Amino acid sequence: MTRVLVRYKVHADKVALNETLAKAVYKQLHEENLEGFRYITFKMEDGVSFLHISFSANEQANKAFINLPAFKNFQANIKDRCKELPVVTPITVIDDYNFFAHLK
């Protein structure tokens, strides 16, 4: 199982583009309905920092995600969007309480 937290900061004039690209990833995830994969994205209070958390049940689910055309498009030119480049950190869950319950 792969669990990863990614954080980064974009240039203020690239926030809308970053959100549009991220939403395209979610659109494709919903269309593909990837088995064994969970993903969530947050925009922080400063309005320019983002946090992504992904859980892959297995390597196949992880590969399916990173090979999504929308995700590849999201990653393309990310250096141009970022004020602070993405920092990828493997994470371990201690416990959770309804973390992935659908609350929107």
C-alpha positions as CSV (number, residue, x, y, z in Angstrom):
1,M,0.0,0.0,0.0
2,T,1.3,3.5,-0.9
3,R,0.2,6.5,1.1
4,V,1.6,9.9,0.0
5,L,1.2,13.5,1.0
6,V,2.3,16.2,-1.5
7,R,2.5,19.9,-0.6
8,Y,3.5,22.8,-2.7
9,K,2.8,26.5,-3.3
10,V,1.9,28.0,-6.7
11,H,2.3,31.6,-8.0
12,A,-0.8,33.7,-7.2
13,D,-1.5,34.1,-10.9
14,K,-1.5,30.3,-11.4
15,V,-4.0,29.3,-8.7
16,A,-7.0,29.1,-11.1
17,L,-5.0,27.1,-13.6
18,N,-3.8,24.7,-10.9
19,E,-7.4,24.2,-9.7
20,T,-8.7,23.7,-13.2
21,L,-6.0,21.0,-13.9
22,A,-6.7,19.3,-10.5
23,K,-10.4,19.3,-11.2
24,A,-9.7,17.6,-14.6
25,V,-7.9,14.8,-12.7
26,Y,-10.9,14.3,-10.5
27,K,-13.2,14.3,-13.5
28,Q,-11.1,11.5,-15.0
29,L,-10.9,9.6,-11.7
30,H,-14.7,9.6,-11.5
31,E,-15.0,8.5,-15.1
32,E,-12.4,5.7,-14.7
33,N,-13.6,4.7,-11.2
34,L,-10.1,3.4,-10.2
35,E,-10.3,0.4,-8.0
36,G,-8.1,0.6,-4.8
37,F,-7.3,4.3,-5.1
38,R,-8.3,7.3,-2.9
39,Y,-7.3,10.9,-3.4
40,I,-8.1,14.2,-1.9
41,T,-6.8,17.8,-2.5
42,F,-6.9,20.8,-0.3
43,K,-6.2,24.5,-0.9
44,M,-4.8,26.0,2.2
45,E,-5.9,29.3,3.9
46,D,-3.2,31.3,2.2
47,G,-4.9,30.6,-1.2
48,V,-1.7,29.5,-2.9
49,S,-0.6,26.4,-1.0
50,F,-2.0,23.0,-1.9
51,L,-2.0,19.6,-0.2
52,H,-2.7,16.3,-1.9
53,I,-3.1,13.0,-0.2
54,S,-3.3,9.7,-2.1
55,F,-3.8,6.1,-0.9
56,S,-3.1,3.3,-3.3
57,A,-4.1,-0.2,-2.2
58,N,-1.5,-1.7,-4.5
59,E,1.1,-0.9,-7.2
60,Q,-1.5,-1.5,-10.0
61,A,-3.8,1.2,-8.6
62,N,-0.9,3.6,-8.1
63,K,0.3,3.0,-11.7
64,A,-3.3,3.5,-13.0
65,F,-3.4,6.9,-11.3
66,I,0.0,8.2,-12.5
67,N,-0.8,7.1,-16.0
68,L,-4.1,9.0,-16.2
69,P,-3.8,11.5,-19.1
70,A,-5.3,14.2,-16.8
71,F,-2.7,13.6,-14.1
72,K,0.1,13.7,-16.6
73,N,-1.3,17.0,-17.9
74,F,-1.5,18.2,-14.3
75,Q,2.2,17.4,-13.8
76,A,3.3,18.9,-17.1
77,N,4.8,22.4,-16.5
78,I,4.2,22.2,-12.8
79,K,7.6,23.9,-12.2
80,D,6.2,26.9,-14.1
81,R,3.2,27.1,-11.8
82,C,5.0,26.6,-8.5
83,K,6.6,29.1,-6.3
84,E,7.6,26.2,-4.0
85,L,8.1,22.9,-5.8
86,P,6.1,19.8,-4.6
87,V,7.5,17.9,-1.6
88,V,6.4,14.3,-1.7
89,T,6.3,12.6,1.7
90,P,5.3,9.0,2.3
91,I,2.9,8.8,5.3
92,T,1.7,6.2,7.7
93,V,-1.9,6.3,9.0
94,I,-2.1,5.8,12.8
95,D,-5.9,5.8,12.8
96,D,-8.8,7.7,11.2
97,Y,-12.4,8.6,12.0
98,N,-14.6,8.7,8.9
99,F,-11.9,10.4,7.0
100,F,-13.1,9.3,3.6
101,A,-16.8,9.6,4.3
102,H,-18.3,11.7,1.6
103,L,-18.8,15.1,3.2
104,K,-19.3,17.9,0.7
